[in-house]
């Protein structure tokens, strides 16, 4: 009864929001359109994105501007859920917010390292971050070097892990991204027991632990297939947390001589018992499919819990990724079948 009372308002709100997510057949229709303006027109006429896209003038309709507005729609949904949350749920929302903070810092790092002439266009994020985040966009946009950027994060939890790299030699964007990823997963893994209790904690551990396992699988696969990296270098990429994949199995995967041997180890994991790792999906699509299944099962079994929040925000983020990918495919004139393949086929 306690969970029912705590989550009844959020569940009702999220059900209404879920009803506005895009259906599989809508992605099929979008894949068949001829241009980005056509996609924007379709979204305005047929989806819940109508309101936020109505601010675009005709001469502003291009992928970059549309993607910003889609991101704003995610922030709007986060805000709606936050307003319906009690103190218990808001602690979870702050953990989720760290995903958005990491994305923001990574974007700024790309800007200063690549020395873009027009470095920052973050006004569309400012209101959201000013309200919910420890990070000051006003400070970040003054950064012109990585040193300045790191110093402008002073006072936030991200300063310490990035400061360790500041004085090192030959530090790349990849090194900064990796440091942030490792900090994010290790810190939230430690914080979860302070923030969540009982059923909510169990759900969070299962979902976050599975995500870490699947990311480690994905990173090992990429390191072997695309970069032919040595085992010692692969170990440095991995999140040092093991949920359902043991240390010994990770060792076997990392030190497997080729992809076939790697896949043979993967097939012995608990994830392979539920998913066909040899179907015609990319490693990224398999990652998404696994998580989507996990979120859906948790939501079904625990309808009045943090699972309802996690599942919705995951689905919303995936929808925005698919729309962004679809726009890029249409812009490069891929045929509908190729576009659907890139967005992962029909969504659930």
C-alpha positions as CSV (number, residue, x, y, z in Angstrom):
1,X,0.0,0.0,0.0
2,X,2.9,2.3,0.8
3,X,4.3,2.2,-2.7
4,X,0.8,2.6,-4.2
5,X,0.3,5.8,-2.3
6,X,3.8,7.1,-3.1
7,X,3.6,6.4,-6.8
8,X,0.0,6.7,-7.8
9,X,0.3,10.3,-9.0
10,X,3.5,9.7,-10.9
11,X,2.1,6.5,-12.5
12,X,-1.1,8.4,-13.7
13,X,1.0,11.2,-15.1
14,X,3.5,8.9,-16.9
15,X,0.7,6.8,-18.4
16,X,-0.6,9.9,-20.0
17,X,2.9,10.8,-21.3
18,X,3.5,7.2,-22.6
19,X,0.3,7.5,-24.7
20,X,2.1,10.2,-26.6
21,X,5.2,8.3,-27.5
22,X,5.6,7.4,-31.2
23,X,4.2,4.0,-32.3
24,X,6.2,1.6,-34.5
25,X,4.1,2.3,-37.6
26,X,4.9,6.1,-37.2
27,X,8.6,5.4,-37.5
28,X,7.9,3.4,-40.7
29,X,6.0,6.5,-42.0
30,X,8.9,8.8,-41.0
31,X,11.4,6.6,-42.7
32,X,9.5,7.0,-46.0
33,X,9.6,10.8,-46.0
34,X,11.8,12.8,-48.3
35,X,13.4,15.5,-46.3
36,X,14.0,17.0,-42.8
37,X,11.2,19.6,-43.3
38,X,8.9,16.8,-44.2
39,X,9.7,15.0,-41.0
40,X,9.1,18.2,-39.0
41,X,5.8,18.7,-40.7
42,X,4.8,15.1,-39.9
43,X,5.8,15.5,-36.3
44,X,3.8,18.8,-36.0
45,X,0.7,17.2,-37.5
46,X,0.8,13.8,-35.9
47,X,2.7,13.8,-32.6
48,X,3.1,15.4,-29.2
49,X,6.1,17.3,-30.6
50,X,3.8,19.7,-32.3
51,X,3.9,22.3,-29.5
52,X,7.7,22.5,-29.2
53,X,8.3,22.4,-32.9
54,X,5.8,25.1,-33.6
55,X,8.5,27.7,-32.5
56,X,10.6,26.9,-35.6
57,X,10.4,29.2,-38.6
58,X,10.7,27.7,-42.0
59,X,14.2,29.0,-42.5
60,X,15.3,27.4,-39.2
61,X,14.2,23.9,-40.0
62,X,17.4,21.8,-40.2
63,X,18.7,18.8,-38.2
64,X,20.6,20.8,-35.6
65,X,17.7,23.1,-34.6
66,X,15.2,20.2,-34.5
67,X,17.5,18.1,-32.4
68,X,17.8,20.9,-29.8
69,X,14.0,21.1,-29.5
70,X,13.7,17.3,-29.2
71,X,16.2,17.5,-26.3
72,X,14.1,20.2,-24.7
73,X,11.1,17.9,-24.9
74,X,13.1,15.4,-22.8
75,X,13.9,18.1,-20.3
76,X,10.2,19.1,-20.2
77,X,9.2,15.5,-19.5
78,X,11.9,15.2,-16.7
79,X,10.4,18.4,-15.2
80,X,6.9,17.1,-15.3
81,X,7.9,13.9,-13.5
82,X,10.0,15.8,-11.0
83,X,7.0,18.0,-10.1
84,X,4.9,14.9,-9.4
85,X,7.6,13.3,-7.3
86,X,8.0,13.2,-3.5
87,X,11.3,13.5,-1.7
88,X,12.0,9.8,-2.2
89,X,11.5,9.9,-6.0
90,X,13.4,13.2,-6.3
91,X,16.5,11.6,-5.0
92,X,16.3,9.1,-7.8
93,X,15.7,12.0,-10.3
94,X,18.9,13.6,-9.2
95,X,20.8,10.4,-10.0
96,X,19.2,10.3,-13.5
97,X,20.1,14.0,-14.0
98,X,23.8,13.0,-13.9
99,X,23.3,11.5,-17.3
100,X,22.4,14.9,-18.7
101,X,25.2,16.6,-16.9
102,X,27.8,14.2,-18.3
103,X,26.4,14.8,-21.8
104,X,26.7,18.5,-21.3
105,X,30.3,18.3,-20.1
106,X,31.3,16.0,-23.0
107,X,29.8,18.4,-25.5
108,X,31.8,21.3,-24.0
109,X,35.0,19.2,-24.1
110,X,34.5,18.5,-27.8
111,X,34.0,22.2,-28.4
112,X,37.2,23.4,-26.6
113,X,39.4,20.5,-27.8
114,X,38.4,20.9,-31.4
115,X,38.5,24.7,-31.2
116,X,35.2,25.4,-33.0
117,X,34.9,29.0,-34.1
118,X,31.4,29.3,-32.7
119,X,31.9,27.2,-29.6
120,X,28.8,27.2,-27.5
121,X,25.1,27.1,-28.3
122,X,23.6,26.1,-25.0
123,X,20.9,28.7,-24.4
124,X,18.3,26.0,-25.0
125,X,19.6,24.1,-22.0
126,X,20.2,27.0,-19.7
127,X,16.8,27.2,-18.0
128,X,16.8,23.5,-17.2
129,X,20.3,23.3,-15.8
130,X,19.9,26.5,-13.9
131,X,16.9,25.0,-12.1
132,X,18.1,21.4,-11.5
133,X,21.8,21.1,-11.9
134,X,25.0,21.9,-9.9
135,X,26.6,22.9,-13.2
136,X,26.6,26.6,-14.3
137,X,26.2,26.9,-18.1
138,X,27.0,30.6,-17.7
139,X,30.5,29.6,-16.5
140,X,31.1,26.8,-19.0
141,X,30.5,29.0,-22.0
142,X,33.4,31.2,-21.1
143,X,35.8,28.3,-21.4
144,X,38.3,28.4,-24.3
145,X,40.7,25.6,-23.1
146,X,40.3,22.3,-21.3
147,X,42.0,23.8,-18.3
148,X,39.5,26.6,-18.1
149,X,36.6,24.2,-18.6
150,X,37.8,22.0,-15.7
151,X,38.3,25.1,-13.5
152,X,34.8,26.2,-14.3
153,X,33.5,22.9,-12.9
154,X,35.1,23.7,-9.6
155,X,32.5,23.2,-6.8
156,X,30.8,20.4,-8.7
157,X,31.4,16.6,-8.2
158,X,33.0,16.4,-11.6
159,X,35.9,18.7,-10.8
160,X,38.0,16.1,-8.9
161,X,38.0,13.3,-11.6
162,X,38.7,15.7,-14.4
163,X,41.4,17.7,-12.5
164,X,43.5,14.5,-12.3
165,X,43.8,14.6,-16.1
166,X,44.4,18.4,-16.3
167,X,48.2,18.3,-15.8
168,X,48.8,15.0,-17.6
169,X,50.5,14.9,-21.0
170,X,48.9,14.0,-24.3
171,X,45.4,13.8,-22.8
172,X,42.7,13.3,-25.5
173,X,39.0,13.9,-25.7
174,X,38.6,10.2,-25.3
175,X,40.5,10.2,-22.0
176,X,38.2,12.9,-20.6
177,X,35.1,11.0,-21.8
178,X,36.4,7.8,-20.3
179,X,37.1,9.5,-16.9
180,X,33.6,10.9,-16.8
181,X,32.0,7.6,-17.7
182,X,33.9,5.7,-15.1
183,X,33.2,8.3,-12.4
184,X,29.5,8.3,-13.3
185,X,29.0,4.6,-13.0
186,X,31.2,4.1,-9.9
187,X,29.7,7.1,-8.0
188,X,26.1,6.2,-8.7
189,X,26.7,2.6,-7.8
190,X,28.0,3.8,-4.4
191,X,25.2,6.3,-3.9
192,X,22.3,4.0,-4.7
193,X,22.2,2.5,-1.2
194,X,22.1,6.0,0.4
195,X,19.3,7.2,-2.0
196,X,17.0,4.2,-2.4
197,X,15.6,1.5,-0.1
198,X,14.1,-2.0,-0.4
199,X,12.2,-2.7,-3.7
200,X,13.4,0.5,-5.4
201,X,17.0,-0.3,-4.5
202,X,16.7,-3.8,-5.9
203,X,15.2,-2.5,-9.1
204,X,17.9,0.2,-9.5
205,X,20.7,-2.3,-8.8
206,X,19.3,-4.7,-11.4
207,X,18.8,-2.1,-14.1
208,X,22.1,-0.2,-13.5
209,X,24.1,-3.5,-13.0
210,X,22.7,-4.9,-16.3
211,X,23.5,-1.6,-18.1
212,X,27.1,-1.8,-16.8
213,X,27.5,-5.4,-17.9
214,X,26.1,-4.7,-21.3
215,X,28.3,-1.6,-21.8
216,X,31.4,-3.6,-20.9
217,X,30.3,-6.3,-23.4
218,X,29.9,-3.5,-26.0
219,X,33.2,-1.9,-25.3
220,X,35.1,-5.2,-25.4
221,X,33.5,-6.0,-28.7
222,X,34.3,-2.6,-30.3
223,X,37.9,-2.7,-29.0
224,X,38.4,-6.1,-30.7
225,X,36.5,-5.5,-33.9
226,X,37.4,-2.0,-34.8
227,X,40.7,-1.2,-33.0
228,X,42.5,-4.5,-32.5
229,X,43.4,-3.4,-29.0
230,X,45.6,-5.4,-26.6
231,X,44.0,-6.9,-23.5
232,X,45.9,-4.5,-21.2
233,X,44.4,-1.5,-23.0
234,X,40.9,-3.0,-23.1
235,X,40.9,-3.4,-19.3
236,X,41.4,0.3,-18.9
237,X,38.1,0.9,-20.8
238,X,35.9,-1.2,-18.5
239,X,33.7,-0.1,-15.7
240,X,35.2,-1.9,-12.6
241,X,31.8,-3.2,-11.5
242,X,30.5,-6.8,-12.1
243,X,26.8,-7.6,-11.8
244,X,25.9,-10.8,-13.6
245,X,29.2,-11.3,-15.5
246,X,32.0,-12.5,-13.3
247,X,35.5,-11.2,-13.2
248,X,36.7,-14.5,-14.7
249,X,34.2,-14.2,-17.7
250,X,35.3,-10.6,-18.3
251,X,38.9,-11.9,-18.4
252,X,38.0,-14.6,-20.9
253,X,36.3,-12.1,-23.2
254,X,39.1,-9.5,-23.0
255,X,41.8,-12.1,-23.7
256,X,39.8,-14.0,-26.3
257,X,42.0,-14.2,-29.5
258,X,39.2,-13.2,-31.9
259,X,35.5,-12.3,-32.2
260,X,34.3,-15.9,-32.5
261,X,35.9,-16.8,-29.2
262,X,34.5,-13.6,-27.6
263,X,31.0,-14.5,-28.8
264,X,31.4,-18.0,-27.5
265,X,32.0,-16.6,-24.0
266,X,29.1,-14.1,-24.3
267,X,26.8,-17.0,-25.1
268,X,27.5,-18.5,-21.7
269,X,26.3,-15.3,-19.9
270,X,22.8,-15.0,-18.4
271,X,22.0,-12.3,-21.0
272,X,22.5,-14.8,-23.9
273,X,20.0,-17.1,-22.3
274,X,17.3,-14.5,-22.9
275,X,18.5,-12.9,-26.1
276,X,19.8,-14.2,-29.4
277,X,23.2,-12.6,-29.7
278,X,23.7,-14.0,-33.2
279,X,20.6,-12.3,-34.7
280,X,21.2,-9.6,-37.3
281,X,21.6,-6.7,-34.9
282,X,24.5,-4.4,-34.3
283,X,26.1,-4.5,-30.8
284,X,24.4,-1.2,-30.1
285,X,21.0,-2.5,-31.0
286,X,21.5,-5.6,-28.9
287,X,22.3,-3.3,-26.0
288,X,19.1,-1.3,-26.5
289,X,17.0,-4.5,-27.0
290,X,18.3,-6.0,-23.7
291,X,17.7,-2.9,-21.7
292,X,14.2,-2.3,-23.2
293,X,13.2,-5.9,-22.3
294,X,14.6,-5.4,-18.7
295,X,12.8,-2.1,-18.2
296,X,9.5,-3.5,-19.5
297,X,9.7,-6.6,-17.3
298,X,10.5,-4.5,-14.2
299,X,7.7,-2.1,-15.0
300,X,5.2,-5.0,-15.4
301,X,6.3,-6.7,-12.1
302,X,6.6,-3.5,-10.1
303,X,4.0,-1.0,-11.5
304,X,4.3,1.3,-8.5
305,X,8.0,1.8,-8.2
306,X,11.0,3.6,-9.7
307,X,10.6,1.2,-12.7
308,X,7.8,3.4,-14.1
309,X,10.2,6.4,-14.1
310,X,13.2,4.5,-15.5
311,X,11.2,2.9,-18.2
312,X,9.6,6.1,-19.4
313,X,12.7,8.2,-19.5
314,X,14.7,5.3,-21.3
315,X,11.9,5.1,-23.9
316,X,11.8,8.8,-24.4
317,X,15.6,9.0,-24.8
318,X,15.6,6.1,-27.3
319,X,12.8,7.8,-29.3
320,X,14.8,11.0,-29.6
321,X,17.9,9.0,-30.7
322,X,15.8,7.2,-33.4
323,X,14.2,10.5,-34.6
324,X,17.7,12.1,-34.9
325,X,19.0,9.1,-36.7
326,X,16.0,9.0,-39.0
327,X,16.6,12.7,-39.9
328,X,20.2,12.0,-40.7
329,X,19.3,9.0,-42.9
330,X,16.7,11.0,-44.8
331,X,19.1,13.9,-45.3
332,X,21.5,11.5,-46.9
333,X,18.7,10.0,-49.0
334,X,18.8,6.5,-47.7
335,X,15.8,4.4,-48.7
336,X,13.1,3.6,-46.1
337,X,14.4,0.1,-45.4
338,X,18.0,1.3,-44.8
339,X,16.6,4.1,-42.5
340,X,14.6,1.6,-40.4
341,X,17.6,-0.6,-40.1
342,X,19.7,2.3,-38.7
343,X,17.0,3.3,-36.2
344,X,16.8,-0.3,-35.0
345,X,13.7,-1.4,-37.0
346,X,10.3,-1.2,-35.5
347,X,10.3,0.0,-31.9
348,X,8.4,-1.9,-29.2
